[in-house]
């Protein structure tokens, strides 16, 4: 597949990296915006804490800075502090902080996080701080992590883990959760798969209500085997499942034929065969496979933009932007 590569020079290494329209922003580094034409805007803000990652709402209005293996987050509107966020201390130094933002066509933005317990997922109205999913039922013992809204906001996925530990993915219907918050404990859309979402290392939303996942088969005789699969959330069934040539971690769905895997370095992978067809070995994207990553170095900043078939990776003196050609 053809691609274009662009280098954006920066005064120093970026601390975090998120797409915001046609620009890349470093929220942790003070909200500096790097435009693809080579210009940048620096609001000269210093948040004076050890935040190391961030998420930005689709409309670019809000962001959350957080310490990925800590308990503290900070909700911003632009560069204005709205309120501090916290997550449960339990095992917080072990796995990625769970947080995601989504803006609906109405302009309302939802915050998904776990403010009270590692196993209690909550949805809040960002503008008002109102908690929309209050409930009293018992929570399922699941360590929520790497939260992700589907592009249309219909679904919310959590790529976390359960004890022993075992990696797992859960997916919830957002509208249903707002009407019936107890569905966040009993409405996992992967519950009826063969594994119930267990042994799923990572996931990313694809087209037409599909979820693309990486799972591990620990029963293989020659060691763990990684598989790349596609699950239909509408039909509640696995559409495809193929062995991968090598381990895979965070995913970006490119189209019906390809994904990009970010384990070690970006790799373009064929969905039908699990074969790697393109590598960018000079770009470091870290050694994290699942949400538990206290045992590996923190990954360099990188950002995915599946809607525009591109991703960006921070380097020691700039940002590398890869744009994949349309079929």
DAURQUI-V962518 format. One record per backbone hydrogen bond with DSSP energy under -0.5 kcal/mol. CO is the residue of the C=O (numbers start at 1). NH is the residue of the N-H. If there is no record, write none. Layout:
# DAURQUI-V962518
CO;NH, CO;NH
This chain:
# DAURQUI-V962518
2;325, 4;323, 6;8, 6;321, 7;9, 8;319, 18;25, 20;23, 22;36, 23;20, 24;34, 25;18, 25;27, 26;31, 26;32, 27;30, 32;26, 33;35, 33;41, 34;24, 35;38, 39;35, 41;33, 41;43, 53;66, 55;64, 57;60, 61;78, 62;57, 63;76, 64;55, 65;74, 66;52, 66;53, 66;68, 67;70, 68;97, 71;87, 72;67, 73;85, 74;65, 75;82, 75;83, 76;63, 76;78, 77;79, 77;80, 80;77, 83;75, 85;73, 89;92, 91;94, 91;95, 94;293, 94;294, 97;99, 98;114, 100;112, 102;110, 104;107, 108;104, 109;126, 110;102, 111;124, 112;100, 113;122, 114;88, 117;120, 118;144, 119;121, 122;113, 123;132, 123;133, 124;111, 124;126, 125;129, 130;125, 130;132, 140;142, 142;144, 143;161, 145;159, 146;159, 148;157, 150;153, 154;174, 154;175, 155;150, 156;172, 157;148, 158;160, 158;170, 160;168, 161;143, 162;165, 162;166, 166;162, 167;199, 167;200, 168;160, 170;158, 171;189, 172;156, 172;174, 173;177, 174;178, 175;179, 176;180, 180;183, 181;184, 182;185, 182;186, 183;187, 188;191, 190;193, 195;198, 197;169, 197;200, 199;201, 199;216, 202;214, 204;212, 209;233, 209;234, 210;206, 211;231, 212;204, 213;229, 214;201, 214;202, 215;227, 216;218, 217;220, 217;225, 220;223, 225;217, 226;244, 227;215, 228;242, 229;213, 230;239, 230;240, 231;211, 231;233, 232;236, 232;237, 237;232, 240;230, 242;228, 250;262, 252;260, 257;271, 258;254, 258;255, 259;269, 260;252, 261;267, 262;264, 263;265, 264;285, 264;286, 266;280, 267;261, 267;269, 268;277, 268;278, 269;259, 270;274, 274;245, 275;270, 275;277, 278;268, 280;283, 282;284, 283;285, 286;264, 291;96, 291;293, 293;296, 301;314, 303;312, 305;308, 305;310, 306;309, 309;324, 310;305, 311;322, 312;303, 313;320, 317;10, 318;315, 319;8, 319;321, 320;313, 320;322, 321;6, 321;323, 322;311, 322;324, 323;4
